[in-house]
Amino acid sequence: MVKRNQLHCFVYAHIGRGGRPTCIGYSTGASPMVPFTYRGVIIDNNYCDPGNWNNHGSLVEFKGRWYVFYHPSTHG
């Protein structure tokens, strides 16, 4: 979970495609203790080989820019 301005952003393995974790999704909330609102998919690994799924991800700010870090199941 990261905080940007006054918004908390939670990044997680998303199971919205047939109940399988093929995506990285995110939700936001005003604090880490309130219900979060689903906002969508950041990275979509749909149609990748299920034996290679690896949807661990995170967000980070570096020198004023935001980046998504993840390791997909592509490129071996």
N, CA, C and O atoms as a Tripos MOL2 file, in Angstrom:
@<TRIPOS>MOLECULE
protein
  304   303    76     0     0
PROTEIN
NO_CHARGES

@<TRIPOS>ATOM
      1 N           0.8420   -1.1630    0.0000 N.3       1 MET1
      2 CA          0.0000    0.0000    0.0000 C.3       1 MET1
      3 C           0.8930    1.2330    0.0000 C.2       1 MET1
      4 O           1.9150    1.2690    0.6850 O.2       1 MET1
      5 N           0.5020    2.2420   -0.7710 N.am      2 VAL2
      6 CA          1.2290    3.5040   -0.8060 C.3       2 VAL2
      7 C           0.2300    4.6420   -0.6140 C.2       2 VAL2
      8 O          -0.9740    4.4770   -0.8060 O.2       2 VAL2
      9 N           0.7630    5.7970   -0.2290 N.am      3 LYS3
     10 CA         -0.0750    6.9800   -0.0660 C.3       3 LYS3
     11 C           0.3980    8.0410   -1.0560 C.2       3 LYS3
     12 O           1.5830    8.3710   -1.1050 O.2       3 LYS3
     13 N          -0.5240    8.5650   -1.8330 N.am      4 ARG4
     14 CA         -0.2270    9.6410   -2.7690 C.3       4 ARG4
     15 C          -1.1940   10.7740   -2.4660 C.2       4 ARG4
     16 O          -2.4120   10.6000   -2.5090 O.2       4 ARG4
     17 N          -0.6330   11.9350   -2.1590 N.am      5 ASN5
     18 CA         -1.4420   13.0590   -1.6840 C.3       5 ASN5
     19 C          -2.2240   12.5790   -0.4650 C.2       5 ASN5
     20 O          -1.6000   12.1610    0.5100 O.2       5 ASN5
     21 N          -3.5210   12.6150   -0.4670 N.am      6 GLN6
     22 CA         -4.3100   12.1460    0.6800 C.3       6 GLN6
     23 C          -5.0070   10.8190    0.4150 C.2       6 GLN6
     24 O          -5.9390   10.4480    1.1300 O.2       6 GLN6
     25 N          -4.5570   10.1050   -0.6100 N.am      7 LEU7
     26 CA         -5.2270    8.8810   -1.0140 C.3       7 LEU7
     27 C          -4.3170    7.6740   -0.8130 C.2       7 LEU7
     28 O          -3.1570    7.6950   -1.2250 O.2       7 LEU7
     29 N          -4.8330    6.6250   -0.1840 N.am      8 HIS8
     30 CA         -4.1080    5.3710   -0.0120 C.3       8 HIS8
     31 C          -4.4390    4.4480   -1.1720 C.2       8 HIS8
     32 O          -5.6080    4.2790   -1.5210 O.2       8 HIS8
     33 N          -3.4310    3.8580   -1.7610 N.am      9 CYS9
     34 CA         -3.6100    2.9850   -2.9170 C.3       9 CYS9
     35 C          -3.0980    1.5960   -2.5670 C.2       9 CYS9
     36 O          -1.9470    1.4260   -2.1650 O.2       9 CYS9
     37 N          -3.9650    0.6100   -2.7250 N.am     10 PHE10
     38 CA         -3.6590   -0.7750   -2.4070 C.3      10 PHE10
     39 C          -3.5340   -1.5440   -3.7190 C.2      10 PHE10
     40 O          -4.4790   -1.5790   -4.5080 O.2      10 PHE10
     41 N          -2.3760   -2.1610   -3.9580 N.am     11 VAL11
     42 CA         -2.0980   -2.9200   -5.1820 C.3      11 VAL11
     43 C          -2.0880   -4.4050   -4.8160 C.2      11 VAL11
     44 O          -1.5160   -4.7890   -3.7960 O.2      11 VAL11
     45 N          -2.7230   -5.2460   -5.6500 N.am     12 TYR12
     46 CA         -2.8740   -6.6510   -5.2910 C.3      12 TYR12
     47 C          -3.0480   -7.5240   -6.5290 C.2      12 TYR12
     48 O          -3.3220   -7.0210   -7.6190 O.2      12 TYR12
     49 N          -2.8870   -8.8330   -6.3540 N.am     13 ALA13
     50 CA         -3.1570   -9.8000   -7.4200 C.3      13 ALA13
     51 C          -4.6660   -9.8550   -7.6210 C.2      13 ALA13
     52 O          -5.4060  -10.2320   -6.7130 O.2      13 ALA13
     53 N          -5.1040   -9.4900   -8.7780 N.am     14 HIS14
     54 CA         -6.5140   -9.3370   -9.1260 C.3      14 HIS14
     55 C          -7.0380  -10.6530   -9.7140 C.2      14 HIS14
     56 O          -6.4100  -11.2320  -10.6010 O.2      14 HIS14
     57 N          -8.1730  -11.1160   -9.2240 N.am     15 ILE15
     58 CA         -8.7270  -12.3890   -9.7160 C.3      15 ILE15
     59 C         -10.0020  -12.1730  -10.5380 C.2      15 ILE15
     60 O         -10.8600  -13.0540  -10.5830 O.2      15 ILE15
     61 N         -10.1290  -11.0450  -11.1690 N.am     16 GLY16
     62 CA        -11.3440  -10.6970  -11.8990 C.3      16 GLY16
     63 C         -11.5480  -11.4370  -13.2020 C.2      16 GLY16
     64 O         -12.6420  -11.3750  -13.7630 O.2      16 GLY16
     65 N         -10.5490  -12.1320  -13.7090 N.am     17 ARG17
     66 CA        -10.6840  -12.8530  -14.9740 C.3      17 ARG17
     67 C         -10.9200  -14.3320  -14.6810 C.2      17 ARG17
     68 O          -9.9790  -15.1260  -14.6620 O.2      17 ARG17
     69 N         -12.1470  -14.6880  -14.4590 N.am     18 GLY18
     70 CA        -12.4860  -16.0900  -14.2310 C.3      18 GLY18
     71 C         -11.9870  -16.6380  -12.9080 C.2      18 GLY18
     72 O         -11.7850  -17.8460  -12.7780 O.2      18 GLY18
     73 N         -11.7830  -15.7650  -11.9130 N.am     19 GLY19
     74 CA        -11.3400  -16.2170  -10.6000 C.3      19 GLY19
     75 C          -9.8790  -16.5950  -10.5300 C.2      19 GLY19
     76 O          -9.4540  -17.2590   -9.5850 O.2      19 GLY19
     77 N          -9.0940  -16.1790  -11.5280 N.am     20 ARG20
     78 CA         -7.6540  -16.4920  -11.5400 C.3      20 ARG20
     79 C          -6.8520  -15.1990  -11.4290 C.2      20 ARG20
     80 O          -7.2640  -14.1780  -11.9800 O.2      20 ARG20
     81 N          -5.7280  -15.2170  -10.7350 N.am     21 PRO21
     82 CA         -4.9370  -13.9900  -10.5280 C.3      21 PRO21
     83 C          -4.0860  -13.6280  -11.7480 C.2      21 PRO21
     84 O          -2.8610  -13.7480  -11.7210 O.2      21 PRO21
     85 N          -4.7490  -13.1880  -12.8070 N.am     22 THR22
     86 CA         -4.0200  -12.8750  -14.0360 C.3      22 THR22
     87 C          -3.6710  -11.4030  -14.1740 C.2      22 THR22
     88 O          -3.0100  -11.0210  -15.1400 O.2      22 THR22
     89 N          -4.0940  -10.5710  -13.2400 N.am     23 CYS23
     90 CA         -3.8960   -9.1230  -13.3630 C.3      23 CYS23
     91 C          -3.3560   -8.5430  -12.0540 C.2      23 CYS23
     92 O          -3.3910   -9.1890  -11.0070 O.2      23 CYS23
     93 N          -2.8650   -7.3290  -12.1410 N.am     24 ILE24
     94 CA         -2.5590   -6.5360  -10.9570 C.3      24 ILE24
     95 C          -3.6140   -5.4460  -10.8960 C.2      24 ILE24
     96 O          -3.7140   -4.6130  -11.7970 O.2      24 ILE24
     97 N          -4.3940   -5.4580   -9.8340 N.am     25 GLY25
     98 CA         -5.4620   -4.4840   -9.6630 C.3      25 GLY25
     99 C          -5.1310   -3.4920   -8.5740 C.2      25 GLY25
    100 O          -4.1520   -3.6530   -7.8460 O.2      25 GLY25
    101 N          -5.9630   -2.4530   -8.4660 N.am     26 TYR26
    102 CA         -5.7650   -1.5040   -7.3800 C.3      26 TYR26
    103 C          -7.0830   -0.9310   -6.8950 C.2      26 TYR26
    104 O          -8.0660   -0.8490   -7.6310 O.2      26 TYR26
    105 N          -7.0700   -0.5390   -5.6400 N.am     27 SER27
    106 CA         -8.2000    0.0990   -4.9850 C.3      27 SER27
    107 C          -7.6740    1.2760   -4.1970 C.2      27 SER27
    108 O          -6.4920    1.3190   -3.8540 O.2      27 SER27
    109 N          -8.5540    2.2470   -3.9030 N.am     28 THR28
    110 CA         -8.1230    3.4240   -3.1610 C.3      28 THR28
    111 C          -9.0560    3.6830   -1.9840 C.2      28 THR28
    112 O         -10.2180    3.2780   -1.9870 O.2      28 THR28
    113 N          -8.5180    4.3680   -0.9800 N.am     29 GLY29
    114 CA         -9.2950    4.7520    0.1850 C.3      29 GLY29
    115 C          -8.7060    5.9750    0.8490 C.2      29 GLY29
    116 O          -7.5260    6.2790    0.6740 O.2      29 GLY29
    117 N          -9.5250    6.6780    1.6110 N.am     30 ALA30
    118 CA         -9.0850    7.8940    2.2970 C.3      30 ALA30
    119 C          -8.1500    7.5910    3.4600 C.2      30 ALA30
    120 O          -7.3970    8.4660    3.8900 O.2      30 ALA30
    121 N          -8.1860    6.3790    3.9690 N.am     31 SER31
    122 CA         -7.2840    5.9640    5.0420 C.3      31 SER31
    123 C          -7.1070    4.4560    4.9230 C.2      31 SER31
    124 O          -7.9160    3.7920    4.2750 O.2      31 SER31
    125 N          -6.0590    3.9000    5.5400 N.am     32 PRO32
    126 CA         -5.8780    2.4520    5.4440 C.3      32 PRO32
    127 C          -6.9080    1.6540    6.2460 C.2      32 PRO32
    128 O          -6.9530    0.4280    6.1480 O.2      32 PRO32
    129 N          -7.7270    2.3370    7.0320 N.am     33 MET33
    130 CA         -8.6710    1.6510    7.9020 C.3      33 MET33
    131 C         -10.1180    1.7160    7.4080 C.2      33 MET33
    132 O         -11.0110    1.1980    8.0790 O.2      33 MET33
    133 N         -10.3730    2.3390    6.2570 N.am     34 VAL34
    134 CA        -11.7400    2.4340    5.7480 C.3      34 VAL34
    135 C         -11.9010    1.5030    4.5530 C.2      34 VAL34
    136 O         -10.9040    1.0420    3.9980 O.2      34 VAL34
    137 N         -13.1130    1.2230    4.1560 N.am     35 PRO35
    138 CA        -13.2950    0.3990    2.9550 C.3      35 PRO35
    139 C         -12.6560    1.0640    1.7280 C.2      35 PRO35
    140 O         -12.7100    2.2820    1.5610 O.2      35 PRO35
    141 N         -12.0620    0.2390    0.8930 N.am     36 PHE36
    142 CA        -11.4310    0.7300   -0.3210 C.3      36 PHE36
    143 C         -12.4150    0.6300   -1.4870 C.2      36 PHE36
    144 O         -13.3270   -0.1970   -1.4830 O.2      36 PHE36
    145 N         -12.2100    1.4890   -2.4800 N.am     37 THR37
    146 CA        -13.0150    1.4800   -3.6950 C.3      37 THR37
    147 C         -12.1970    0.8710   -4.8190 C.2      37 THR37
    148 O         -11.0880    1.3230   -5.1050 O.2      37 THR37
    149 N         -12.7370   -0.1410   -5.4480 N.am     38 TYR38
    150 CA        -12.0550   -0.7720   -6.5720 C.3      38 TYR38
    151 C         -11.9040    0.2380   -7.7060 C.2      38 TYR38
    152 O         -12.8580    0.9360   -8.0490 O.2      38 TYR38
    153 N         -10.6970    0.3190   -8.2940 N.am     39 ARG39
    154 CA        -10.4270    1.2920   -9.3560 C.3      39 ARG39
    155 C         -10.0650    0.6600  -10.6920 C.2      39 ARG39
    156 O         -10.1320    1.3330  -11.7210 O.2      39 ARG39
    157 N          -9.6830   -0.6110  -10.7070 N.am     40 GLY40
    158 CA         -9.4130   -1.2400  -11.9840 C.3      40 GLY40
    159 C          -8.1310   -2.0490  -12.0130 C.2      40 GLY40
    160 O          -7.5810   -2.4240  -10.9780 O.2      40 GLY40
    161 N          -7.6730   -2.3050  -13.2320 N.am     41 VAL41
    162 CA         -6.4950   -3.1280  -13.4870 C.3      41 VAL41
    163 C          -5.3490   -2.2260  -13.9340 C.2      41 VAL41
    164 O          -5.5330   -1.3550  -14.7850 O.2      41 VAL41
    165 N          -4.1650   -2.4360  -13.3580 N.am     42 ILE42
    166 CA         -2.9660   -1.7010  -13.7780 C.3      42 ILE42
    167 C          -2.2250   -2.4880  -14.8510 C.2      42 ILE42
    168 O          -1.8640   -1.9460  -15.8950 O.2      42 ILE42
    169 N          -2.0020   -3.7730  -14.5820 N.am     43 ILE43
    170 CA         -1.2960   -4.6630  -15.5080 C.3      43 ILE43
    171 C          -2.2000   -5.8590  -15.7750 C.2      43 ILE43
    172 O          -2.7140   -6.4740  -14.8410 O.2      43 ILE43
    173 N          -2.3900   -6.1840  -17.0370 N.am     44 ASP44
    174 CA         -3.2500   -7.3010  -17.4030 C.3      44 ASP44
    175 C          -2.4060   -8.4000  -18.0430 C.2      44 ASP44
    176 O          -1.8840   -8.2250  -19.1430 O.2      44 ASP44
    177 N          -2.2740   -9.5280  -17.3550 N.am     45 ASN45
    178 CA         -1.5330  -10.6800  -17.8590 C.3      45 ASN45
    179 C          -2.4760  -11.7580  -18.3740 C.2      45 ASN45
    180 O          -2.1040  -12.9300  -18.4340 O.2      45 ASN45
    181 N          -3.6840  -11.3750  -18.7430 N.am     46 ASN46
    182 CA         -4.6410  -12.3470  -19.2460 C.3      46 ASN46
    183 C          -4.0720  -13.0740  -20.4610 C.2      46 ASN46
    184 O          -3.3690  -12.4740  -21.2750 O.2      46 ASN46
    185 N          -4.3700  -14.3420  -20.5810 N.am     47 TYR47
    186 CA         -3.9210  -15.2320  -21.6510 C.3      47 TYR47
    187 C          -2.4670  -15.6770  -21.5150 C.2      47 TYR47
    188 O          -1.9580  -16.3430  -22.4160 O.2      47 TYR47
    189 N          -1.7920  -15.3420  -20.4430 N.am     48 CYS48
    190 CA         -0.4440  -15.8670  -20.2050 C.3      48 CYS48
    191 C          -0.5590  -17.3070  -19.7020 C.2      48 CYS48
    192 O          -1.6220  -17.7310  -19.2510 O.2      48 CYS48
    193 N           0.5180  -18.0330  -19.7820 N.am     49 ASP49
    194 CA          0.5600  -19.4180  -19.3280 C.3      49 ASP49
    195 C           0.3040  -19.4600  -17.8170 C.2      49 ASP49
    196 O           1.0860  -18.8890  -17.0580 O.2      49 ASP49
    197 N          -0.7660  -20.1200  -17.3590 N.am     50 PRO50
    198 CA         -1.0710  -20.1570  -15.9280 C.3      50 PRO50
    199 C           0.0450  -20.7350  -15.0710 C.2      50 PRO50
    200 O           0.1300  -20.4140  -13.8850 O.2      50 PRO50
    201 N           0.8990  -21.5760  -15.6340 N.am     51 GLY51
    202 CA          1.9970  -22.1320  -14.8650 C.3      51 GLY51
    203 C           3.0710  -21.1100  -14.5470 C.2      51 GLY51
    204 O           3.9630  -21.3740  -13.7410 O.2      51 GLY51
    205 N           2.9920  -19.9420  -15.1760 N.am     52 ASN52
    206 CA          4.0170  -18.9110  -14.9700 C.3      52 ASN52
    207 C           3.4810  -17.6180  -14.3860 C.2      52 ASN52
    208 O           4.2120  -16.6280  -14.3370 O.2      52 ASN52
    209 N           2.2510  -17.5880  -13.9470 N.am     53 TRP53
    210 CA          1.7130  -16.3410  -13.3930 C.3      53 TRP53
    211 C           2.5670  -15.8820  -12.2280 C.2      53 TRP53
    212 O           2.9870  -16.6950  -11.4040 O.2      53 TRP53
    213 N           2.8170  -14.6310  -12.1550 N.am     54 ASN54
    214 CA          3.5670  -14.0390  -11.0470 C.3      54 ASN54
    215 C           3.1690  -12.5830  -10.9410 C.2      54 ASN54
    216 O           3.8670  -11.7080  -11.4540 O.2      54 ASN54
    217 N           2.0760  -12.3180  -10.2920 N.am     55 ASN55
    218 CA          1.5180  -10.9700  -10.2490 C.3      55 ASN55
    219 C           1.8280  -10.2190   -8.9600 C.2      55 ASN55
    220 O           0.9320   -9.6340   -8.3520 O.2      55 ASN55
    221 N           3.0600  -10.2310   -8.5500 N.am     56 HIS56
    222 CA          3.4590   -9.4150   -7.4170 C.3      56 HIS56
    223 C           3.8180   -8.0380   -7.9570 C.2      56 HIS56
    224 O           4.6060   -7.9310   -8.8970 O.2      56 HIS56
    225 N           3.2610   -7.0000   -7.3870 N.am     57 GLY57
    226 CA          3.5310   -5.6660   -7.8970 C.3      57 GLY57
    227 C           3.5270   -4.6260   -6.8030 C.2      57 GLY57
    228 O           3.1280   -4.8890   -5.6690 O.2      57 GLY57
    229 N           3.9800   -3.4370   -7.1640 N.am     58 SER58
    230 CA          4.0120   -2.3300   -6.2220 C.3      58 SER58
    231 C           4.0830   -1.0170   -6.9930 C.2      58 SER58
    232 O           4.3870   -0.9930   -8.1860 O.2      58 SER58
    233 N           3.8000    0.0580   -6.2970 N.am     59 LEU59
    234 CA          3.9520    1.4050   -6.8320 C.3      59 LEU59
    235 C           5.0060    2.1240   -6.0220 C.2      59 LEU59
    236 O           5.1420    1.8880   -4.8210 O.2      59 LEU59
    237 N           5.7670    3.0150   -6.6800 N.am     60 VAL60
    238 CA          6.7690    3.7920   -5.9620 C.3      60 VAL60
    239 C           6.9370    5.1360   -6.6550 C.2      60 VAL60
    240 O           6.8560    5.2340   -7.8790 O.2      60 VAL60
    241 N           7.1710    6.1670   -5.8560 N.am     61 GLU61
    242 CA          7.4710    7.4890   -6.4050 C.3      61 GLU61
    243 C           8.9800    7.6900   -6.3710 C.2      61 GLU61
    244 O           9.6200    7.4390   -5.3500 O.2      61 GLU61
    245 N           9.5400    8.1350   -7.4690 N.am     62 PHE62
    246 CA         10.9750    8.3740   -7.5620 C.3      62 PHE62
    247 C          11.1880    9.6710   -8.3340 C.2      62 PHE62
    248 O          10.8140    9.7820   -9.5010 O.2      62 PHE62
    249 N          11.7790   10.6280   -7.6820 N.am     63 LYS63
    250 CA         12.0690   11.9420   -8.2750 C.3      63 LYS63
    251 C          10.8320   12.5670   -8.9210 C.2      63 LYS63
    252 O          10.8900   13.0950  -10.0320 O.2      63 LYS63
    253 N           9.7120   12.4940   -8.1980 N.am     64 GLY64
    254 CA          8.4920   13.1450   -8.6330 C.3      64 GLY64
    255 C           7.6590   12.3910   -9.6550 C.2      64 GLY64
    256 O           6.6270   12.8950  -10.0980 O.2      64 GLY64
    257 N           8.0850   11.1990  -10.0360 N.am     65 ARG65
    258 CA          7.3200   10.3940  -10.9970 C.3      65 ARG65
    259 C           6.9210    9.0780  -10.3530 C.2      65 ARG65
    260 O           7.6470    8.5510   -9.5100 O.2      65 ARG65
    261 N           5.7680    8.5410  -10.7450 N.am     66 TRP66
    262 CA          5.2760    7.2820  -10.1950 C.3      66 TRP66
    263 C           5.5460    6.1410  -11.1630 C.2      66 TRP66
    264 O           5.3900    6.2860  -12.3760 O.2      66 TRP66
    265 N           5.9560    4.9950  -10.6050 N.am     67 TYR67
    266 CA          6.3010    3.8210  -11.3960 C.3      67 TYR67
    267 C           5.5830    2.5990  -10.8470 C.2      67 TYR67
    268 O           5.3290    2.4960   -9.6470 O.2      67 TYR67
    269 N           5.2630    1.6780  -11.7430 N.am     68 VAL68
    270 CA          4.7060    0.3810  -11.3740 C.3      68 VAL68
    271 C           5.8190   -0.6390  -11.5300 C.2      68 VAL68
    272 O           6.4340   -0.7340  -12.5920 O.2      68 VAL68
    273 N           6.0780   -1.3970  -10.4830 N.am     69 PHE69
    274 CA          7.0570   -2.4820  -10.5360 C.3      69 PHE69
    275 C           6.2990   -3.8040  -10.4410 C.2      69 PHE69
    276 O           5.4090   -3.9620   -9.6060 O.2      69 PHE69
    277 N           6.6590   -4.7440  -11.3000 N.am     70 TYR70
    278 CA          6.0400   -6.0600  -11.2690 C.3      70 TYR70
    279 C           6.9060   -7.0090  -12.0670 C.2      70 TYR70
    280 O           7.7630   -6.5700  -12.8340 O.2      70 TYR70
    281 N           6.6970   -8.2950  -11.9010 N.am     71 HIS71
    282 CA          7.3610   -9.2860  -12.7350 C.3      71 HIS71
    283 C           6.2840  -10.1630  -13.3670 C.2      71 HIS71
    284 O           5.5900  -10.9100  -12.6780 O.2      71 HIS71
    285 N           6.1580  -10.0610  -14.6850 N.am     72 PRO72
    286 CA          5.1220  -10.8150  -15.3690 C.3      72 PRO72
    287 C           5.5750  -12.2220  -15.7220 C.2      72 PRO72
    288 O           6.7130  -12.6190  -15.4740 O.2      72 PRO72
    289 N           4.6600  -12.9450  -16.2990 N.am     73 SER73
    290 CA          4.9870  -14.3190  -16.6930 C.3      73 SER73
    291 C           5.4770  -14.3870  -18.1360 C.2      73 SER73
    292 O           5.5240  -15.4740  -18.7120 O.2      73 SER73
    293 N           5.8360  -13.2740  -18.7230 N.am     74 THR74
    294 CA          6.3330  -13.2480  -20.0970 C.3      74 THR74
    295 C           7.8560  -13.2160  -20.1150 C.2      74 THR74
    296 O           8.4870  -12.9950  -19.0810 O.2      74 THR74
    297 N           8.4240  -13.4250  -21.2370 N.am     75 HIS75
    298 CA          9.8720  -13.3530  -21.4700 C.3      75 HIS75
    299 C          10.6700  -14.3410  -20.6360 C.2      75 HIS75
    300 O          11.7980  -14.0550  -20.2350 O.2      75 HIS75
    301 N          10.0960  -15.4820  -20.3810 N.am     76 GLY76
    302 CA         10.8360  -16.5340  -19.6830 C.3      76 GLY76
    303 C          11.0780  -16.2200  -18.2470 C.2      76 GLY76
    304 O          11.6910  -17.0170  -17.5360 O.2      76 GLY76
@<TRIPOS>BOND
     1     1     2 1
     2     2     3 1
     3     3     4 2
     4     3     5 am
     5     5     6 1
     6     6     7 1
     7     7     8 2
     8     7     9 am
     9     9    10 1
    10    10    11 1
    11    11    12 2
    12    11    13 am
    13    13    14 1
    14    14    15 1
    15    15    16 2
    16    15    17 am
    17    17    18 1
    18    18    19 1
    19    19    20 2
    20    19    21 am
    21    21    22 1
    22    22    23 1
    23    23    24 2
    24    23    25 am
    25    25    26 1
    26    26    27 1
    27    27    28 2
    28    27    29 am
    29    29    30 1
    30    30    31 1
    31    31    32 2
    32    31    33 am
    33    33    34 1
    34    34    35 1
    35    35    36 2
    36    35    37 am
    37    37    38 1
    38    38    39 1
    39    39    40 2
    40    39    41 am
    41    41    42 1
    42    42    43 1
    43    43    44 2
    44    43    45 am
    45    45    46 1
    46    46    47 1
    47    47    48 2
    48    47    49 am
    49    49    50 1
    50    50    51 1
    51    51    52 2
    52    51    53 am
    53    53    54 1
    54    54    55 1
    55    55    56 2
    56    55    57 am
    57    57    58 1
    58    58    59 1
    59    59    60 2
    60    59    61 am
    61    61    62 1
    62    62    63 1
    63    63    64 2
    64    63    65 am
    65    65    66 1
    66    66    67 1
    67    67    68 2
    68    67    69 am
    69    69    70 1
    70    70    71 1
    71    71    72 2
    72    71    73 am
    73    73    74 1
    74    74    75 1
    75    75    76 2
    76    75    77 am
    77    77    78 1
    78    78    79 1
    79    79    80 2
    80    79    81 am
    81    81    82 1
    82    82    83 1
    83    83    84 2
    84    83    85 am
    85    85    86 1
    86    86    87 1
    87    87    88 2
    88    87    89 am
    89    89    90 1
    90    90    91 1
    91    91    92 2
    92    91    93 am
    93    93    94 1
    94    94    95 1
    95    95    96 2
    96    95    97 am
    97    97    98 1
    98    98    99 1
    99    99   100 2
   100    99   101 am
   101   101   102 1
   102   102   103 1
   103   103   104 2
   104   103   105 am
   105   105   106 1
   106   106   107 1
   107   107   108 2
   108   107   109 am
   109   109   110 1
   110   110   111 1
   111   111   112 2
   112   111   113 am
   113   113   114 1
   114   114   115 1
   115   115   116 2
   116   115   117 am
   117   117   118 1
   118   118   119 1
   119   119   120 2
   120   119   121 am
   121   121   122 1
   122   122   123 1
   123   123   124 2
   124   123   125 am
   125   125   126 1
   126   126   127 1
   127   127   128 2
   128   127   129 am
   129   129   130 1
   130   130   131 1
   131   131   132 2
   132   131   133 am
   133   133   134 1
   134   134   135 1
   135   135   136 2
   136   135   137 am
   137   137   138 1
   138   138   139 1
   139   139   140 2
   140   139   141 am
   141   141   142 1
   142   142   143 1
   143   143   144 2
   144   143   145 am
   145   145   146 1
   146   146   147 1
   147   147   148 2
   148   147   149 am
   149   149   150 1
   150   150   151 1
   151   151   152 2
   152   151   153 am
   153   153   154 1
   154   154   155 1
   155   155   156 2
   156   155   157 am
   157   157   158 1
   158   158   159 1
   159   159   160 2
   160   159   161 am
   161   161   162 1
   162   162   163 1
   163   163   164 2
   164   163   165 am
   165   165   166 1
   166   166   167 1
   167   167   168 2
   168   167   169 am
   169   169   170 1
   170   170   171 1
   171   171   172 2
   172   171   173 am
   173   173   174 1
   174   174   175 1
   175   175   176 2
   176   175   177 am
   177   177   178 1
   178   178   179 1
   179   179   180 2
   180   179   181 am
   181   181   182 1
   182   182   183 1
   183   183   184 2
   184   183   185 am
   185   185   186 1
   186   186   187 1
   187   187   188 2
   188   187   189 am
   189   189   190 1
   190   190   191 1
   191   191   192 2
   192   191   193 am
   193   193   194 1
   194   194   195 1
   195   195   196 2
   196   195   197 am
   197   197   198 1
   198   198   199 1
   199   199   200 2
   200   199   201 am
   201   201   202 1
   202   202   203 1
   203   203   204 2
   204   203   205 am
   205   205   206 1
   206   206   207 1
   207   207   208 2
   208   207   209 am
   209   209   210 1
   210   210   211 1
   211   211   212 2
   212   211   213 am
   213   213   214 1
   214   214   215 1
   215   215   216 2
   216   215   217 am
   217   217   218 1
   218   218   219 1
   219   219   220 2
   220   219   221 am
   221   221   222 1
   222   222   223 1
   223   223   224 2
   224   223   225 am
   225   225   226 1
   226   226   227 1
   227   227   228 2
   228   227   229 am
   229   229   230 1
   230   230   231 1
   231   231   232 2
   232   231   233 am
   233   233   234 1
   234   234   235 1
   235   235   236 2
   236   235   237 am
   237   237   238 1
   238   238   239 1
   239   239   240 2
   240   239   241 am
   241   241   242 1
   242   242   243 1
   243   243   244 2
   244   243   245 am
   245   245   246 1
   246   246   247 1
   247   247   248 2
   248   247   249 am
   249   249   250 1
   250   250   251 1
   251   251   252 2
   252   251   253 am
   253   253   254 1
   254   254   255 1
   255   255   256 2
   256   255   257 am
   257   257   258 1
   258   258   259 1
   259   259   260 2
   260   259   261 am
   261   261   262 1
   262   262   263 1
   263   263   264 2
   264   263   265 am
   265   265   266 1
   266   266   267 1
   267   267   268 2
   268   267   269 am
   269   269   270 1
   270   270   271 1
   271   271   272 2
   272   271   273 am
   273   273   274 1
   274   274   275 1
   275   275   276 2
   276   275   277 am
   277   277   278 1
   278   278   279 1
   279   279   280 2
   280   279   281 am
   281   281   282 1
   282   282   283 1
   283   283   284 2
   284   283   285 am
   285   285   286 1
   286   286   287 1
   287   287   288 2
   288   287   289 am
   289   289   290 1
   290   290   291 1
   291   291   292 2
   292   291   293 am
   293   293   294 1
   294   294   295 1
   295   295   296 2
   296   295   297 am
   297   297   298 1
   298   298   299 1
   299   299   300 2
   300   299   301 am
   301   301   302 1
   302   302   303 1
   303   303   304 2
@<TRIPOS>SUBSTRUCTURE
     1 MET1         2 RESIDUE 1 A MET
     2 VAL2         6 RESIDUE 1 A VAL
     3 LYS3        10 RESIDUE 1 A LYS
     4 ARG4        14 RESIDUE 1 A ARG
     5 ASN5        18 RESIDUE 1 A ASN
     6 GLN6        22 RESIDUE 1 A GLN
     7 LEU7        26 RESIDUE 1 A LEU
     8 HIS8        30 RESIDUE 1 A HIS
     9 CYS9        34 RESIDUE 1 A CYS
    10 PHE10       38 RESIDUE 1 A PHE
    11 VAL11       42 RESIDUE 1 A VAL
    12 TYR12       46 RESIDUE 1 A TYR
    13 ALA13       50 RESIDUE 1 A ALA
    14 HIS14       54 RESIDUE 1 A HIS
    15 ILE15       58 RESIDUE 1 A ILE
    16 GLY16       62 RESIDUE 1 A GLY
    17 ARG17       66 RESIDUE 1 A ARG
    18 GLY18       70 RESIDUE 1 A GLY
    19 GLY19       74 RESIDUE 1 A GLY
    20 ARG20       78 RESIDUE 1 A ARG
    21 PRO21       82 RESIDUE 1 A PRO
    22 THR22       86 RESIDUE 1 A THR
    23 CYS23       90 RESIDUE 1 A CYS
    24 ILE24       94 RESIDUE 1 A ILE
    25 GLY25       98 RESIDUE 1 A GLY
    26 TYR26      102 RESIDUE 1 A TYR
    27 SER27      106 RESIDUE 1 A SER
    28 THR28      110 RESIDUE 1 A THR
    29 GLY29      114 RESIDUE 1 A GLY
    30 ALA30      118 RESIDUE 1 A ALA
    31 SER31      122 RESIDUE 1 A SER
    32 PRO32      126 RESIDUE 1 A PRO
    33 MET33      130 RESIDUE 1 A MET
    34 VAL34      134 RESIDUE 1 A VAL
    35 PRO35      138 RESIDUE 1 A PRO
    36 PHE36      142 RESIDUE 1 A PHE
    37 THR37      146 RESIDUE 1 A THR
    38 TYR38      150 RESIDUE 1 A TYR
    39 ARG39      154 RESIDUE 1 A ARG
    40 GLY40      158 RESIDUE 1 A GLY
    41 VAL41      162 RESIDUE 1 A VAL
    42 ILE42      166 RESIDUE 1 A ILE
    43 ILE43      170 RESIDUE 1 A ILE
    44 ASP44      174 RESIDUE 1 A ASP
    45 ASN45      178 RESIDUE 1 A ASN
    46 ASN46      182 RESIDUE 1 A ASN
    47 TYR47      186 RESIDUE 1 A TYR
    48 CYS48      190 RESIDUE 1 A CYS
    49 ASP49      194 RESIDUE 1 A ASP
    50 PRO50      198 RESIDUE 1 A PRO
    51 GLY51      202 RESIDUE 1 A GLY
    52 ASN52      206 RESIDUE 1 A ASN
    53 TRP53      210 RESIDUE 1 A TRP
    54 ASN54      214 RESIDUE 1 A ASN
    55 ASN55      218 RESIDUE 1 A ASN
    56 HIS56      222 RESIDUE 1 A HIS
    57 GLY57      226 RESIDUE 1 A GLY
    58 SER58      230 RESIDUE 1 A SER
    59 LEU59      234 RESIDUE 1 A LEU
    60 VAL60      238 RESIDUE 1 A VAL
    61 GLU61      242 RESIDUE 1 A GLU
    62 PHE62      246 RESIDUE 1 A PHE
    63 LYS63      250 RESIDUE 1 A LYS
    64 GLY64      254 RESIDUE 1 A GLY
    65 ARG65      258 RESIDUE 1 A ARG
    66 TRP66      262 RESIDUE 1 A TRP
    67 TYR67      266 RESIDUE 1 A TYR
    68 VAL68      270 RESIDUE 1 A VAL
    69 PHE69      274 RESIDUE 1 A PHE
    70 TYR70      278 RESIDUE 1 A TYR
    71 HIS71      282 RESIDUE 1 A HIS
    72 PRO72      286 RESIDUE 1 A PRO
    73 SER73      290 RESIDUE 1 A SER
    74 THR74      294 RESIDUE 1 A THR
    75 HIS75      298 RESIDUE 1 A HIS
    76 GLY76      302 RESIDUE 1 A GLY
